[in-house]
Amino acid sequence: NAGVTQTPKFQVLKTGQSMTLQCAQDMNHEYMSWYRQDPGMGLRLIHYSVGAGITDQGEVPNGYNVSRSTTEDFPLRLLSAAPSQTSVYFCASSYILQGRDSPLHFGNGTRLTVT
Amino acid sequence: SQQGEEDPQALSIQEGENATMNCSYKTSINNLQWYRQNSGRGLVHLILIRSNEREKHSGRLRVTLDTSKKSSSLLITASRAADTASYFCATAGGSQGNLIFGKGTKLSVKP
């Protein structure tokens, strides 16, 4: 099992460019999410999905779009990159259990720098 | 908005010593989870404790939960250099129960 796979591992963008961060999981998890991790801020939820065709906003959604056309994939799109989006991005997935008793499985992250 | 807050922010100990990290949270929870993050890697789930449990063990890990004080602690016994990492607590928040993470405790275990 590959688990949660994120690509690319590193990316440098210029302000205003767009790109898509890829996330794929092979565990048949219904729930998928994107977090960003910044120094001193911990992890903050950007967007999440509870199944194919269903997405919703997290704590910091501005500047990002997501879609969920399949159970396996949950890409994160930056529409017009800004220096404030320089961060490490993590994709995570889990089963959906009553009481949210299912642990999250994380990818190894994408380190994005916007100049 | 942070639900969990870890304390201390950083902890440095010698190999063989015990490490204790604390987490405080604000609202009622179904469960509280602890994760570890090695440098440059994703988070790895360590242990989950439900709101009706007071203590849970997994190998060298011991987690306690006090819902009246809205706090939890993670104890790592007989620490090893390989335990060097950041440790995060997480609780489910909001209508969808998304996990909200604290800012983490950075543990350094010196050989």
Interface residues (C-beta under 8 A of the other chain):
Chain A: V4 S33 Y35 G40 M41 G42 L43 L45 Y48 V50 D56 G58 E59 F90 A92 G99 R100 D101 P103 L104 H105 F106 G107 N108 G109
Chain B: S1 Q2 N30 N31 Q33 Y35 G40 R41 G42 L43 V44 H45 L48 R50 F88 A90 A92 Q96 G97 N98 L99 I100 F101 G102 K103 G104
